[in-house]
Amino acid sequence: MYHKFDVVIVGAGGAGLMAAMQLPNASVAVLTKVYPTRSHTGAAQGGVAAALGNQEEDHWKWHMYDTVKGGDYLVDQPAAEILAREAIDAVYELEHRGLPFNRTEDGRIDQRRFGGHTRNFGEGPVRRACYAADRTGHMILQTMYQNAVKNQVNFFNEFLVLDLLINDGVVCGVVALQIRTGEIHTFHGKAVLFATGGYGRAWRVTSNAFACMGDGMAIAYRRGIPLQDMEMYQFHPTGIYKVGVLLSEAARGEGGKILNGKGEYFMERYMPTLKDLAPRDIVSRCIVQEINDGNGVDGKDYVYLDVRHLGAKKIAEKLPDITDFARNYLGVEPITEPVPIQPTAHYAMGGIPTDIDARVVIDSQRTPLPGFYAAGEVACVSVHGANRLGTNSLVDLIVFGRRAGKHIASFIAENDHVTLPPQHEDYSRQLVDKLYSSTGGESAARIRSELQNEMNDNVFVERNERGLSHALDTIDGLRDAYQGIQLQDKGKNFNTELVEAIELGFLLECSEATIHGAKARKESRGAHYRLDYQKRDDVNWLKHTLAYKGTKAHDVRLEYKDVILIDDPIFKPKERKY
């Protein structure tokens, strides 16, 4: 089936819908695997950072500094400046479109503290996170969806994109599987935006929803587009023990504390200035260190998040969702009991490389691929560098989703539709037909489970050469096994087994790029912490990794490009102390 639009947006989360809101005069198709308001943006809890200064003095340049420093200087600094400066207008745009932020007594947007955000270039914590209780992402998603409906955006719900169409060096559409019917559809557009989110389901313990399978990254990777900085994957320090569901940094922003098995408030020992509100990579490593030192609860691999001292009233008003999670998943009452937590796979700092207008770039010279855009977690601009600060994910969505929409508006005004390539559906049909016809007897569930265990064991908070080599051997074997996957369900309608098998292929692609990048990067920086190379090495490794899919099985080619710095001594790479 054939569809033609000015713009095709893949993903109905914050980045995709923010872009759609900038295109009121274009015909826009939004393709999504799930119903739009079930997109993963809705899982974001604690807030969206913007230097509004509503609670105390704040400046965008302080926000930029925190972003660069928190990212351990792998951040492209002009992009960080755009993030911090434009966050203010983007937040106000959301407010004007109806987002119900918490309010101060005089009616302004309320703000609270969050990890890594400081005043006056690192002096101490600052209240920068604008929030709607602890369901900020949910409110953003609802607000954006309502505006998209008002703008008559065309939604194609429960469509799984399989391929990106490129003709004569220009992107011109996508091919997708309609999950409800099993039919293949072509979407022809002047411009395509990928806003498909991350790939946290590659790990066993993760805060990510089941939809976060790396679709957009893998599809681009298969079409010769590199993936940037995939080794930089963030582990959030406070996931619910064994489950991985996130207990937001908002709990610590409101005064919650992390305690070890002895009841000690250990973060003040490691990070005396920011304590629990140090950047996430640091807090995660501190928790792992406590566990390795035998200070986990009852000698096990978890510690406690304690909010009891905040009181029932404050917990109910400011942290309703995360305390319900503790009750529902663990049977723990946060008002009277500490909550078991452990680091959980949370966010991809890497992804499809883009410029500051969200145009996808395909090499170390930052050459744009005409007609192709990416924004949000699927993209790497790079504003998060080696470690994303809390609340900067929602800023990334709204700032670069907005910039993507505005640039797309100009692009489609100046360009016509490019002719689709010949036999443009062949790859997608062969992909699906191969899975239907396979008699290899292999189980997608087994492969997925082994992948997740391997990533949790060897590509986690701490890494080393031996573990990464083992992970690489494992991923090679799993990719071979994937060729023999056999479906039990041969039906066409709502064949979720087929969908999961296709998504597993995406996870394997993303994991492969991650492991290769991590094994090659012989230093520690941000979320990439190597026990065998514990120092950051700016001489050799102040550069971005570009992973290209090879032409042979298990072949990945790595290239590198310089980090973009600005001529300001404040932002010069220096040791990251707090």
BAKOL-517127 format. One record per residue (C-alpha): residue number from 1; residue in three letters; x negated, y negated, z negated. Coordinates in steps of 0.5 Angstrom, whole numbers, plus 500, padded with zeros to 3 digits. Example, Ala and Ser with C-alpha at 12.3 -4.5 7.8 and 13.67 -1.06 7.14 Angstrom:
2
  pos  code   px   py   pz
    1   ALA  475  509  484
    2   SER  473  502  486
This chain:
578
  pos  code   px   py   pz
    1   MET  500  500  500
    2   TYR  497  493  502
    3   HIS  498  486  498
    4   LYS  495  480  500
    5   PHE  494  474  495
    6   ASP  489  468  495
    7   VAL  486  470  488
    8   VAL  486  477  485
    9   ILE  484  478  478
   10   VAL  482  484  475
   11   GLY  484  484  467
   12   ALA  489  481  463
   13   GLY  485  479  457
   14   GLY  483  472  455
   15   ALA  478  471  461
   16   GLY  483  473  466
   17   LEU  489  469  464
   18   MET  485  463  462
   19   ALA  483  463  470
   20   ALA  490  464  472
   21   MET  492  458  468
   22   GLN  487  454  472
   23   LEU  491  456  479
   24   PRO  498  454  479
   25   ASN  498  452  486
   26   ALA  495  459  488
   27   SER  498  466  489
   28   VAL  495  470  484
   29   ALA  495  477  483
   30   VAL  493  480  476
   31   LEU  492  487  475
   32   THR  491  491  469
   33   LYS  491  498  466
   34   VAL  495  496  460
   35   TYR  501  491  459
   36   PRO  498  484  459
   37   THR  499  483  452
   38   ARG  496  490  450
   39   SER  489  487  453
   40   HIS  483  488  448
   41   THR  483  480  447
   42   GLY  489  481  442
   43   ALA  484  485  437
   44   ALA  480  479  436
   45   GLN  481  477  429
   46   GLY  477  471  426
   47   GLY  477  465  430
   48   VAL  474  461  436
   49   ALA  468  457  435
   50   ALA  468  449  437
   51   ALA  465  444  433
   52   LEU  471  440  432
   53   GLY  469  437  425
   54   ASN  476  438  422
   55   GLN  473  440  415
   56   GLU  466  438  415
   57   GLU  461  434  420
   58   ASP  459  438  426
   59   HIS  456  437  433
   60   TRP  456  441  439
   61   LYS  449  441  439
   62   TRP  449  445  432
   63   HIS  453  450  436
   64   MET  449  450  442
   65   TYR  442  451  437
   66   ASP  446  457  433
   67   THR  448  460  439
   68   VAL  441  460  442
   69   LYS  437  462  436
   70   GLY  443  467  434
   71   GLY  441  470  441
   72   ASP  434  471  439
   73   TYR  432  466  445
   74   LEU  434  471  450
   75   VAL  440  466  452
   76   ASP  440  461  458
   77   GLN  440  455  455
   78   PRO  444  451  460
   79   ALA  449  456  459
   80   ALA  449  455  452
   81   GLU  450  448  452
   82   ILE  456  448  457
   83   LEU  459  453  452
   84   ALA  458  449  446
   85   ARG  460  442  449
   86   GLU  466  445  453
   87   ALA  469  449  447
   88   ILE  472  443  444
   89   ASP  476  441  450
   90   ALA  478  448  451
   91   VAL  481  449  444
   92   TYR  485  443  445
   93   GLU  488  446  452
   94   LEU  490  452  448
   95   GLU  493  448  442
   96   HIS  497  443  447
   97   ARG  499  450  451
   98   GLY  502  452  444
   99   LEU  497  456  441
  100   PRO  499  456  433
  101   PHE  493  455  430
  102   ASN  492  455  422
  103   ARG  493  447  420
  104   THR  490  443  415
  105   GLU  494  439  410
  106   ASP  494  433  415
  107   GLY  496  437  421
  108   ARG  489  438  424
  109   ILE  487  445  427
  110   ASP  484  449  420
  111   GLN  477  451  421
  112   ARG  473  456  417
  113   ARG  466  459  416
  114   PHE  463  465  421
  115   GLY  456  469  421
  116   GLY  451  465  424
  117   HIS  454  458  425
  118   THR  450  452  421
  119   ARG  450  445  420
  120   ASN  444  441  422
  121   PHE  440  446  426
  122   GLY  440  451  420
  123   GLU  441  448  414
  124   GLY  447  452  411
  125   PRO  454  455  413
  126   VAL  459  450  417
  127   ARG  466  451  418
  128   ARG  467  452  425
  129   ALA  471  457  427
  130   CYS  478  455  429
  131   TYR  483  461  427
  132   ALA  490  463  427
  133   ALA  490  467  420
  134   ASP  486  474  422
  135   ARG  490  475  429
  136   THR  487  469  433
  137   GLY  486  473  439
  138   HIS  493  476  439
  139   MET  495  469  439
  140   ILE  491  467  444
  141   LEU  493  472  449
  142   GLN  501  471  447
  143   THR  500  464  449
  144   MET  496  465  455
  145   TYR  501  470  458
  146   GLN  507  466  457
  147   ASN  503  460  461
  148   ALA  502  465  466
  149   VAL  509  467  467
  150   LYS  511  460  467
  151   ASN  506  459  473
  152   GLN  509  465  476
  153   VAL  503  469  476
  154   ASN  504  476  479
  155   PHE  502  482  474
  156   PHE  501  489  477
  157   ASN  501  493  470
  158   GLU  498  500  469
  159   PHE  494  499  476
  160   LEU  487  502  475
  161   VAL  482  499  480
  162   LEU  477  504  483
  163   ASP  473  500  488
  164   LEU  471  493  490
  165   LEU  471  491  497
  166   ILE  465  487  501
  167   ASN  465  485  508
  168   ASP  459  482  511
  169   GLY  457  480  505
  170   VAL  463  477  502
  171   VAL  468  480  497
  172   CYS  475  480  500
  173   GLY  479  485  495
  174   VAL  480  491  491
  175   VAL  483  498  491
  176   ALA  487  501  485
  177   LEU  490  507  483
  178   GLN  498  506  481
  179   ILE  498  510  475
  180   ARG  505  511  475
  181   THR  506  514  482
  182   GLY  499  516  483
  183   GLU  499  512  490
  184   ILE  493  508  492
  185   HIS  494  500  493
  186   THR  489  495  497
  187   PHE  489  488  494
  188   HIS  486  483  499
  189   GLY  484  476  497
  190   LYS  480  470  498
  191   ALA  477  471  491
  192   VAL  476  476  486
  193   LEU  475  475  479
  194   PHE  473  481  474
  195   ALA  475  480  467
  196   THR  475  487  465
  197   GLY  472  487  458
  198   GLY  467  492  455
  199   TYR  465  499  454
  200   GLY  465  500  447
  201   ARG  468  507  448
  202   ALA  461  510  450
  203   TRP  460  510  442
  204   ARG  463  515  437
  205   VAL  464  510  432
  206   THR  467  503  435
  207   SER  472  497  434
  208   ASN  474  498  442
  209   ALA  480  500  444
  210   PHE  481  506  448
  211   ALA  482  502  455
  212   CYS  474  499  454
  213   MET  471  504  459
  214   GLY  466  499  463
  215   ASP  471  499  469
  216   GLY  468  493  472
  217   MET  461  493  470
  218   ALA  461  500  473
  219   ILE  465  499  480
  220   ALA  460  493  481
  221   TYR  454  497  479
  222   ARG  456  502  484
  223   ARG  457  497  490
  224   GLY  449  495  489
  225   ILE  450  489  484
  226   PRO  446  489  478
  227   LEU  448  490  471
  228   GLN  444  485  466
  229   ASP  441  486  459
  230   MET  445  492  458
  231   GLU  440  494  452
  232   MET  443  488  448
  233   TYR  449  492  445
  234   GLN  452  489  439
  235   PHE  454  493  433
  236   HIS  459  489  428
  237   PRO  457  490  421
  238   THR  464  491  418
  239   GLY  467  497  421
  240   ILE  472  502  417
  241   TYR  468  508  415
  242   LYS  468  513  421
  243   VAL  474  510  424
  244   GLY  470  504  427
  245   VAL  476  499  427
  246   LEU  474  492  425
  247   LEU  474  488  419
  248   SER  473  481  421
  249   GLU  468  477  419
  250   ALA  473  472  417
  251   ALA  473  476  410
  252   ARG  466  474  409
  253   GLY  468  467  412
  254   GLU  473  467  406
  255   GLY  468  469  401
  256   GLY  468  477  402
  257   LYS  462  480  400
  258   ILE  458  487  402
  259   LEU  456  491  396
  260   ASN  451  497  396
  261   GLY  453  504  392
  262   LYS  450  501  386
  263   GLY  455  495  386
  264   GLU  449  490  388
  265   TYR  450  484  393
  266   PHE  444  486  397
  267   MET  445  481  402
  268   GLU  442  475  398
  269   ARG  436  479  397
  270   TYR  435  480  405
  271   MET  438  473  407
  272   PRO  438  468  401
  273   THR  441  462  406
  274   LEU  446  465  410
  275   LYS  447  472  406
  276   ASP  453  476  409
  277   LEU  454  470  414
  278   ALA  447  472  417
  279   PRO  448  474  425
  280   ARG  451  481  426
  281   ASP  445  484  428
  282   ILE  441  482  422
  283   VAL  447  484  417
  284   SER  448  491  421
  285   ARG  440  492  420
  286   CYS  441  490  413
  287   ILE  446  495  412
  288   VAL  442  501  415
  289   GLN  436  499  411
  290   GLU  440  500  405
  291   ILE  443  507  407
  292   ASN  436  509  409
  293   ASP  434  507  402
  294   GLY  439  512  399
  295   ASN  443  506  397
  296   GLY  450  508  401
  297   VAL  456  509  397
  298   ASP  455  516  393
  299   GLY  449  517  398
  300   LYS  453  517  404
  301   ASP  452  513  410
  302   TYR  457  507  408
  303   VAL  457  501  404
  304   TYR  463  497  401
  305   LEU  466  490  403
  306   ASP  469  487  397
  307   VAL  475  482  397
  308   ARG  478  483  390
  309   HIS  475  477  387
  310   LEU  479  473  393
  311   GLY  486  474  390
  312   ALA  492  477  392
  313   LYS  495  470  395
  314   LYS  489  468  399
  315   ILE  488  475  402
  316   ALA  496  475  404
  317   GLU  495  468  407
  318   LYS  488  469  410
  319   LEU  487  476  412
  320   PRO  493  480  413
  321   ASP  492  484  418
  322   ILE  485  487  416
  323   THR  487  489  409
  324   ASP  493  492  412
  325   PHE  488  496  417
  326   ALA  484  498  410
  327   ARG  491  501  407
  328   ASN  493  504  414
  329   TYR  487  508  416
  330   LEU  483  509  409
  331   GLY  489  509  404
  332   VAL  485  503  400
  333   GLU  488  497  397
  334   PRO  483  491  398
  335   ILE  487  487  393
  336   THR  484  492  387
  337   GLU  479  496  391
  338   PRO  473  495  395
  339   VAL  473  498  402
  340   PRO  468  503  405
  341   ILE  465  500  412
  342   GLN  459  502  416
  343   PRO  456  498  423
  344   THR  461  500  429
  345   ALA  459  499  436
  346   HIS  463  492  438
  347   TYR  461  488  444
  348   ALA  456  488  450
  349   MET  452  482  451
  350   GLY  450  484  458
  351   GLY  454  485  464
  352   ILE  455  483  471
  353   PRO  450  477  472
  354   THR  454  470  473
  355   ASP  452  463  474
  356   ILE  455  457  470
  357   ASP  461  457  474
  358   ALA  462  465  473
  359   ARG  460  466  480
  360   VAL  457  473  481
  361   VAL  449  473  482
  362   ILE  446  479  485
  363   ASP  438  478  484
  364   SER  433  475  480
  365   GLN  433  468  485
  366   ARG  441  468  482
  367   THR  444  469  489
  368   PRO  451  468  489
  369   LEU  456  474  492
  370   PRO  461  469  496
  371   GLY  468  471  493
  372   PHE  466  474  487
  373   TYR  467  472  480
  374   ALA  466  475  473
  375   ALA  468  472  466
  376   GLY  469  475  459
  377   GLU  465  481  456
  378   VAL  464  484  463
  379   ALA  460  478  465
  380   CYS  453  476  463
  381   VAL  452  468  464
  382   SER  448  469  459
  383   VAL  450  465  453
  384   HIS  450  471  448
  385   GLY  443  473  449
  386   ALA  441  479  445
  387   ASN  446  478  440
  388   ARG  453  474  440
  389   LEU  455  470  434
  390   GLY  462  471  431
  391   THR  467  467  434
  392   ASN  463  466  441
  393   SER  467  471  444
  394   LEU  473  468  445
  395   VAL  469  461  446
  396   ASP  466  465  452
  397   LEU  473  467  455
  398   ILE  476  460  454
  399   VAL  470  456  457
  400   PHE  468  461  463
  401   GLY  475  463  464
  402   ARG  477  456  465
  403   ARG  470  455  469
  404   ALA  472  461  474
  405   GLY  479  459  475
  406   LYS  477  451  477
  407   HIS  471  454  481
  408   ILE  476  459  485
  409   ALA  481  454  486
  410   SER  476  450  490
  411   PHE  473  456  493
  412   ILE  480  458  496
  413   ALA  482  451  498
  414   GLU  475  451  503
  415   ASN  475  459  505
  416   ASP  480  463  509
  417   HIS  481  471  508
  418   VAL  475  475  510
  419   THR  477  481  514
  420   LEU  477  488  510
  421   PRO  472  493  512
  422   PRO  474  499  516
  423   GLN  476  505  512
  424   HIS  477  501  506
  425   GLU  480  506  502
  426   ASP  476  512  504
  427   TYR  472  511  498
  428   SER  477  511  493
  429   ARG  481  517  496
  430   GLN  475  521  496
  431   LEU  474  520  489
  432   VAL  481  522  487
  433   ASP  481  527  491
  434   LYS  475  530  489
  435   LEU  478  530  482
  436   TYR  484  534  484
  437   SER  481  539  488
  438   SER  475  541  483
  439   THR  474  548  481
  440   GLY  468  547  477
  441   GLY  471  548  470
  442   GLU  468  543  466
  443   SER  472  539  461
  444   ALA  472  531  461
  445   ALA  473  531  454
  446   ARG  467  535  452
  447   ILE  463  531  456
  448   ARG  466  524  453
  449   SER  465  527  446
  450   GLU  457  529  447
  451   LEU  456  522  451
  452   GLN  459  519  445
  453   ASN  455  523  440
  454   GLU  449  522  443
  455   MET  450  514  444
  456   ASN  451  514  436
  457   ASP  445  518  434
  458   ASN  440  515  439
  459   VAL  442  508  442
  460   PHE  445  505  436
  461   VAL  443  500  431
  462   GLU  435  502  430
  463   ARG  432  506  436
  464   ASN  425  509  438
  465   GLU  422  512  444
  466   ARG  423  519  442
  467   GLY  431  518  441
  468   LEU  432  514  448
  469   SER  428  519  452
  470   HIS  433  524  449
  471   ALA  439  520  450
  472   LEU  436  519  458
  473   ASP  435  527  458
  474   THR  442  528  455
  475   ILE  446  523  460
  476   ASP  442  526  466
  477   GLY  445  533  464
  478   LEU  452  530  463
  479   ARG  452  526  470
  480   ASP  451  533  473
  481   ALA  456  536  469
  482   TYR  461  531  471
  483   GLN  461  533  478
  484   GLY  464  539  476
  485   ILE  470  536  472
  486   GLN  477  540  473
  487   LEU  483  537  472
  488   GLN  489  541  468
  489   ASP  494  536  470
  490   LYS  495  536  478
  491   GLY  501  532  478
  492   LYS  501  525  481
  493   ASN  506  521  476
  494   PHE  502  518  470
  495   ASN  497  523  470
  496   THR  493  520  464
  497   GLU  488  526  465
  498   LEU  486  523  472
  499   VAL  485  516  469
  500   GLU  481  519  463
  501   ALA  476  523  468
  502   ILE  475  517  472
  503   GLU  474  512  466
  504   LEU  469  517  464
  505   GLY  465  516  470
  506   PHE  465  509  469
  507   LEU  462  510  462
  508   LEU  457  514  464
  509   GLU  454  509  469
  510   CYS  454  504  464
  511   SER  451  508  459
  512   GLU  445  510  464
  513   ALA  444  503  465
  514   THR  444  501  457
  515   ILE  439  507  456
  516   HIS  434  505  462
  517   GLY  434  498  460
  518   ALA  433  500  452
  519   LYS  427  505  454
  520   ALA  423  500  458
  521   ARG  424  494  453
  522   LYS  418  495  448
  523   GLU  420  490  443
  524   SER  425  488  438
  525   ARG  430  483  439
  526   GLY  437  481  437
  527   ALA  441  487  437
  528   HIS  436  491  440
  529   TYR  431  494  435
  530   ARG  426  499  436
  531   LEU  422  502  430
  532   ASP  416  503  434
  533   TYR  416  496  437
  534   GLN  419  492  431
  535   LYS  416  485  433
  536   ARG  419  480  438
  537   ASP  414  479  444
  538   ASP  416  473  448
  539   VAL  410  473  452
  540   ASN  412  480  455
  541   TRP  419  480  454
  542   LEU  422  473  454
  543   LYS  426  475  460
  544   HIS  433  479  463
  545   THR  433  486  465
  546   LEU  437  487  471
  547   ALA  439  495  472
  548   TYR  440  497  479
  549   LYS  443  504  481
  550   GLY  439  508  485
  551   THR  440  511  492
  552   LYS  438  518  488
  553   ALA  442  522  482
  554   HIS  439  519  476
  555   ASP  435  514  479
  556   VAL  435  507  476
  557   ARG  431  501  478
  558   LEU  429  495  474
  559   GLU  428  488  475
  560   TYR  427  482  471
  561   LYS  428  475  471
  562   ASP  426  469  467
  563   VAL  431  466  461
  564   ILE  433  459  463
  565   LEU  430  454  458
  566   ILE  431  447  457
  567   ASP  425  442  455
  568   ASP  427  440  448
  569   PRO  423  442  442
  570   ILE  429  444  438
  571   PHE  430  450  443
  572   LYS  423  452  444
  573   PRO  423  460  442
  574   LYS  421  461  435
  575   GLU  421  466  429
  576   ARG  428  467  427
  577   LYS  428  466  420
  578   TYR  435  464  416
